[in-house]
Each structure stands twice: as structure tokens, then as C-alpha cells.
């Protein structure tokens, strides 16, 4: 099995780092969220962008 580093990024205005993290979590967990694009890096450093809303 391969180890992957998965990155999801968002820019938010918030009063504190904790509030920003809470806001990001709420957005990511929302059923209506369009936060479906991830940058995935494998053990060799190869980076792939994955859009889970994109049809294969």
C-alpha cells in the first residue's frame, strides 16, 4: 500500500486560527460543498490533482 499526502486548501477570513479551521471543516463536511479538488502527493513526490466531481 502506498502512503499519500492529501492537501485541500481554502482561504478564509476569521478571528483566529481555530475559527478558520472550524469554518473550513464545516464547509468541507457540507453536503452542498464543492470542495472536491485535492492535491495528492505520493511517496516519490509525484503530485496529482484529483477532482472528485469530475467524471472519469
Phi and psi restraints in degrees (range 20) as a CNS / XPLOR table:
assign (resid 1 and name C) (resid 2 and name N)
       (resid 2 and name CA) (resid 2 and name C) 1.0 -96.2 20.0 2
assign (resid 2 and name N) (resid 2 and name CA)
       (resid 2 and name C) (resid 3 and name N) 1.0 141.6 20.0 2
assign (resid 2 and name C) (resid 3 and name N)
       (resid 3 and name CA) (resid 3 and name C) 1.0 -88.9 20.0 2
assign (resid 3 and name N) (resid 3 and name CA)
       (resid 3 and name C) (resid 4 and name N) 1.0 132.3 20.0 2
assign (resid 3 and name C) (resid 4 and name N)
       (resid 4 and name CA) (resid 4 and name C) 1.0 -122.9 20.0 2
assign (resid 4 and name N) (resid 4 and name CA)
       (resid 4 and name C) (resid 5 and name N) 1.0 146.7 20.0 2
assign (resid 4 and name C) (resid 5 and name N)
       (resid 5 and name CA) (resid 5 and name C) 1.0 -106.0 20.0 2
assign (resid 5 and name N) (resid 5 and name CA)
       (resid 5 and name C) (resid 6 and name N) 1.0 115.8 20.0 2
assign (resid 5 and name C) (resid 6 and name N)
       (resid 6 and name CA) (resid 6 and name C) 1.0 -108.1 20.0 2
assign (resid 6 and name N) (resid 6 and name CA)
       (resid 6 and name C) (resid 7 and name N) 1.0 128.4 20.0 2
assign (resid 6 and name C) (resid 7 and name N)
       (resid 7 and name CA) (resid 7 and name C) 1.0 -122.3 20.0 2
assign (resid 7 and name N) (resid 7 and name CA)
       (resid 7 and name C) (resid 8 and name N) 1.0 128.9 20.0 2
assign (resid 7 and name C) (resid 8 and name N)
       (resid 8 and name CA) (resid 8 and name C) 1.0 -124.2 20.0 2
assign (resid 8 and name N) (resid 8 and name CA)
       (resid 8 and name C) (resid 9 and name N) 1.0 127.9 20.0 2
assign (resid 8 and name C) (resid 9 and name N)
       (resid 9 and name CA) (resid 9 and name C) 1.0 -119.6 20.0 2
assign (resid 9 and name N) (resid 9 and name CA)
       (resid 9 and name C) (resid 10 and name N) 1.0 146.7 20.0 2
assign (resid 9 and name C) (resid 10 and name N)
       (resid 10 and name CA) (resid 10 and name C) 1.0 -153.1 20.0 2
assign (resid 10 and name N) (resid 10 and name CA)
       (resid 10 and name C) (resid 11 and name N) 1.0 144.0 20.0 2
assign (resid 10 and name C) (resid 11 and name N)
       (resid 11 and name CA) (resid 11 and name C) 1.0 -102.4 20.0 2
assign (resid 11 and name N) (resid 11 and name CA)
       (resid 11 and name C) (resid 12 and name N) 1.0 127.2 20.0 2
assign (resid 11 and name C) (resid 12 and name N)
       (resid 12 and name CA) (resid 12 and name C) 1.0 -135.2 20.0 2
assign (resid 12 and name N) (resid 12 and name CA)
       (resid 12 and name C) (resid 13 and name N) 1.0 146.4 20.0 2
assign (resid 12 and name C) (resid 13 and name N)
       (resid 13 and name CA) (resid 13 and name C) 1.0 -94.2 20.0 2
assign (resid 13 and name N) (resid 13 and name CA)
       (resid 13 and name C) (resid 14 and name N) 1.0 127.7 20.0 2
assign (resid 13 and name C) (resid 14 and name N)
       (resid 14 and name CA) (resid 14 and name C) 1.0 -151.4 20.0 2
assign (resid 14 and name N) (resid 14 and name CA)
       (resid 14 and name C) (resid 15 and name N) 1.0 167.0 20.0 2
assign (resid 14 and name C) (resid 15 and name N)
       (resid 15 and name CA) (resid 15 and name C) 1.0 -80.9 20.0 2
assign (resid 15 and name N) (resid 15 and name CA)
       (resid 15 and name C) (resid 16 and name N) 1.0 -20.4 20.0 2
assign (resid 15 and name C) (resid 16 and name N)
       (resid 16 and name CA) (resid 16 and name C) 1.0 -157.2 20.0 2
assign (resid 16 and name N) (resid 16 and name CA)
       (resid 16 and name C) (resid 17 and name N) 1.0 163.6 20.0 2
assign (resid 16 and name C) (resid 17 and name N)
       (resid 17 and name CA) (resid 17 and name C) 1.0 -58.8 20.0 2
assign (resid 17 and name N) (resid 17 and name CA)
       (resid 17 and name C) (resid 18 and name N) 1.0 -39.2 20.0 2
assign (resid 17 and name C) (resid 18 and name N)
       (resid 18 and name CA) (resid 18 and name C) 1.0 -64.0 20.0 2
assign (resid 18 and name N) (resid 18 and name CA)
       (resid 18 and name C) (resid 19 and name N) 1.0 -43.4 20.0 2
assign (resid 18 and name C) (resid 19 and name N)
       (resid 19 and name CA) (resid 19 and name C) 1.0 -62.7 20.0 2
assign (resid 19 and name N) (resid 19 and name CA)
       (resid 19 and name C) (resid 20 and name N) 1.0 -40.1 20.0 2
assign (resid 19 and name C) (resid 20 and name N)
       (resid 20 and name CA) (resid 20 and name C) 1.0 -62.4 20.0 2
assign (resid 20 and name N) (resid 20 and name CA)
       (resid 20 and name C) (resid 21 and name N) 1.0 -42.8 20.0 2
assign (resid 20 and name C) (resid 21 and name N)
       (resid 21 and name CA) (resid 21 and name C) 1.0 -64.3 20.0 2
assign (resid 21 and name N) (resid 21 and name CA)
       (resid 21 and name C) (resid 22 and name N) 1.0 -41.2 20.0 2
assign (resid 21 and name C) (resid 22 and name N)
       (resid 22 and name CA) (resid 22 and name C) 1.0 -64.3 20.0 2
assign (resid 22 and name N) (resid 22 and name CA)
       (resid 22 and name C) (resid 23 and name N) 1.0 -40.8 20.0 2
assign (resid 22 and name C) (resid 23 and name N)
       (resid 23 and name CA) (resid 23 and name C) 1.0 -64.4 20.0 2
assign (resid 23 and name N) (resid 23 and name CA)
       (resid 23 and name C) (resid 24 and name N) 1.0 -43.4 20.0 2
assign (resid 23 and name C) (resid 24 and name N)
       (resid 24 and name CA) (resid 24 and name C) 1.0 -62.8 20.0 2
assign (resid 24 and name N) (resid 24 and name CA)
       (resid 24 and name C) (resid 25 and name N) 1.0 -42.2 20.0 2
assign (resid 24 and name C) (resid 25 and name N)
       (resid 25 and name CA) (resid 25 and name C) 1.0 -62.9 20.0 2
assign (resid 25 and name N) (resid 25 and name CA)
       (resid 25 and name C) (resid 26 and name N) 1.0 -42.7 20.0 2
assign (resid 25 and name C) (resid 26 and name N)
       (resid 26 and name CA) (resid 26 and name C) 1.0 -62.0 20.0 2
assign (resid 26 and name N) (resid 26 and name CA)
       (resid 26 and name C) (resid 27 and name N) 1.0 -43.7 20.0 2
assign (resid 26 and name C) (resid 27 and name N)
       (resid 27 and name CA) (resid 27 and name C) 1.0 -63.5 20.0 2
assign (resid 27 and name N) (resid 27 and name CA)
       (resid 27 and name C) (resid 28 and name N) 1.0 -45.2 20.0 2
assign (resid 27 and name C) (resid 28 and name N)
       (resid 28 and name CA) (resid 28 and name C) 1.0 -66.8 20.0 2
assign (resid 28 and name N) (resid 28 and name CA)
       (resid 28 and name C) (resid 29 and name N) 1.0 -33.8 20.0 2
assign (resid 28 and name C) (resid 29 and name N)
       (resid 29 and name CA) (resid 29 and name C) 1.0 -84.2 20.0 2
assign (resid 29 and name N) (resid 29 and name CA)
       (resid 29 and name C) (resid 30 and name N) 1.0 -12.4 20.0 2
assign (resid 29 and name C) (resid 30 and name N)
       (resid 30 and name CA) (resid 30 and name C) 1.0 -63.9 20.0 2
assign (resid 30 and name N) (resid 30 and name CA)
       (resid 30 and name C) (resid 31 and name N) 1.0 133.0 20.0 2
assign (resid 30 and name C) (resid 31 and name N)
       (resid 31 and name CA) (resid 31 and name C) 1.0 -61.9 20.0 2
assign (resid 31 and name N) (resid 31 and name CA)
       (resid 31 and name C) (resid 32 and name N) 1.0 -23.7 20.0 2
assign (resid 31 and name C) (resid 32 and name N)
       (resid 32 and name CA) (resid 32 and name C) 1.0 -91.5 20.0 2
assign (resid 32 and name N) (resid 32 and name CA)
       (resid 32 and name C) (resid 33 and name N) 1.0 3.4 20.0 2
assign (resid 32 and name C) (resid 33 and name N)
       (resid 33 and name CA) (resid 33 and name C) 1.0 -65.1 20.0 2
assign (resid 33 and name N) (resid 33 and name CA)
       (resid 33 and name C) (resid 34 and name N) 1.0 140.7 20.0 2
assign (resid 33 and name C) (resid 34 and name N)
       (resid 34 and name CA) (resid 34 and name C) 1.0 -104.2 20.0 2
assign (resid 34 and name N) (resid 34 and name CA)
       (resid 34 and name C) (resid 35 and name N) 1.0 17.4 20.0 2
assign (resid 34 and name C) (resid 35 and name N)
       (resid 35 and name CA) (resid 35 and name C) 1.0 -81.8 20.0 2
assign (resid 35 and name N) (resid 35 and name CA)
       (resid 35 and name C) (resid 36 and name N) 1.0 75.4 20.0 2
assign (resid 35 and name C) (resid 36 and name N)
       (resid 36 and name CA) (resid 36 and name C) 1.0 -123.6 20.0 2
assign (resid 36 and name N) (resid 36 and name CA)
       (resid 36 and name C) (resid 37 and name N) 1.0 10.4 20.0 2
assign (resid 36 and name C) (resid 37 and name N)
       (resid 37 and name CA) (resid 37 and name C) 1.0 -104.8 20.0 2
assign (resid 37 and name N) (resid 37 and name CA)
       (resid 37 and name C) (resid 38 and name N) 1.0 126.8 20.0 2
assign (resid 37 and name C) (resid 38 and name N)
       (resid 38 and name CA) (resid 38 and name C) 1.0 -128.5 20.0 2
assign (resid 38 and name N) (resid 38 and name CA)
       (resid 38 and name C) (resid 39 and name N) 1.0 144.1 20.0 2
assign (resid 38 and name C) (resid 39 and name N)
       (resid 39 and name CA) (resid 39 and name C) 1.0 -97.5 20.0 2
assign (resid 39 and name N) (resid 39 and name CA)
       (resid 39 and name C) (resid 40 and name N) 1.0 125.4 20.0 2
assign (resid 39 and name C) (resid 40 and name N)
       (resid 40 and name CA) (resid 40 and name C) 1.0 -121.3 20.0 2
assign (resid 40 and name N) (resid 40 and name CA)
       (resid 40 and name C) (resid 41 and name N) 1.0 123.6 20.0 2
assign (resid 40 and name C) (resid 41 and name N)
       (resid 41 and name CA) (resid 41 and name C) 1.0 -113.4 20.0 2
assign (resid 41 and name N) (resid 41 and name CA)
       (resid 41 and name C) (resid 42 and name N) 1.0 129.4 20.0 2
assign (resid 41 and name C) (resid 42 and name N)
       (resid 42 and name CA) (resid 42 and name C) 1.0 -88.7 20.0 2
assign (resid 42 and name N) (resid 42 and name CA)
       (resid 42 and name C) (resid 43 and name N) 1.0 -179.0 20.0 2
assign (resid 42 and name C) (resid 43 and name N)
       (resid 43 and name CA) (resid 43 and name C) 1.0 -63.0 20.0 2
assign (resid 43 and name N) (resid 43 and name CA)
       (resid 43 and name C) (resid 44 and name N) 1.0 -23.5 20.0 2
assign (resid 43 and name C) (resid 44 and name N)
       (resid 44 and name CA) (resid 44 and name C) 1.0 -90.8 20.0 2
assign (resid 44 and name N) (resid 44 and name CA)
       (resid 44 and name C) (resid 45 and name N) 1.0 0.7 20.0 2
assign (resid 44 and name C) (resid 45 and name N)
       (resid 45 and name CA) (resid 45 and name C) 1.0 89.0 20.0 2
assign (resid 45 and name N) (resid 45 and name CA)
       (resid 45 and name C) (resid 46 and name N) 1.0 7.1 20.0 2
assign (resid 45 and name C) (resid 46 and name N)
       (resid 46 and name CA) (resid 46 and name C) 1.0 -75.7 20.0 2
assign (resid 46 and name N) (resid 46 and name CA)
       (resid 46 and name C) (resid 47 and name N) 1.0 125.5 20.0 2
assign (resid 46 and name C) (resid 47 and name N)
       (resid 47 and name CA) (resid 47 and name C) 1.0 -103.5 20.0 2
assign (resid 47 and name N) (resid 47 and name CA)
       (resid 47 and name C) (resid 48 and name N) 1.0 130.3 20.0 2
assign (resid 47 and name C) (resid 48 and name N)
       (resid 48 and name CA) (resid 48 and name C) 1.0 -127.7 20.0 2
assign (resid 48 and name N) (resid 48 and name CA)
       (resid 48 and name C) (resid 49 and name N) 1.0 134.4 20.0 2
assign (resid 48 and name C) (resid 49 and name N)
       (resid 49 and name CA) (resid 49 and name C) 1.0 -94.1 20.0 2
assign (resid 49 and name N) (resid 49 and name CA)
       (resid 49 and name C) (resid 50 and name N) 1.0 127.0 20.0 2
assign (resid 49 and name C) (resid 50 and name N)
       (resid 50 and name CA) (resid 50 and name C) 1.0 -118.2 20.0 2
assign (resid 50 and name N) (resid 50 and name CA)
       (resid 50 and name C) (resid 51 and name N) 1.0 124.8 20.0 2
assign (resid 50 and name C) (resid 51 and name N)
       (resid 51 and name CA) (resid 51 and name C) 1.0 -109.9 20.0 2
assign (resid 51 and name N) (resid 51 and name CA)
       (resid 51 and name C) (resid 52 and name N) 1.0 108.8 20.0 2
assign (resid 51 and name C) (resid 52 and name N)
       (resid 52 and name CA) (resid 52 and name C) 1.0 -71.9 20.0 2
assign (resid 52 and name N) (resid 52 and name CA)
       (resid 52 and name C) (resid 53 and name N) 1.0 -11.8 20.0 2
assign (resid 52 and name C) (resid 53 and name N)
       (resid 53 and name CA) (resid 53 and name C) 1.0 -90.3 20.0 2
assign (resid 53 and name N) (resid 53 and name CA)
       (resid 53 and name C) (resid 54 and name N) 1.0 -9.9 20.0 2
assign (resid 53 and name C) (resid 54 and name N)
       (resid 54 and name CA) (resid 54 and name C) 1.0 -80.6 20.0 2
assign (resid 54 and name N) (resid 54 and name CA)
       (resid 54 and name C) (resid 55 and name N) 1.0 131.0 20.0 2
assign (resid 54 and name C) (resid 55 and name N)
       (resid 55 and name CA) (resid 55 and name C) 1.0 -74.9 20.0 2
assign (resid 55 and name N) (resid 55 and name CA)
       (resid 55 and name C) (resid 56 and name N) 1.0 141.0 20.0 2
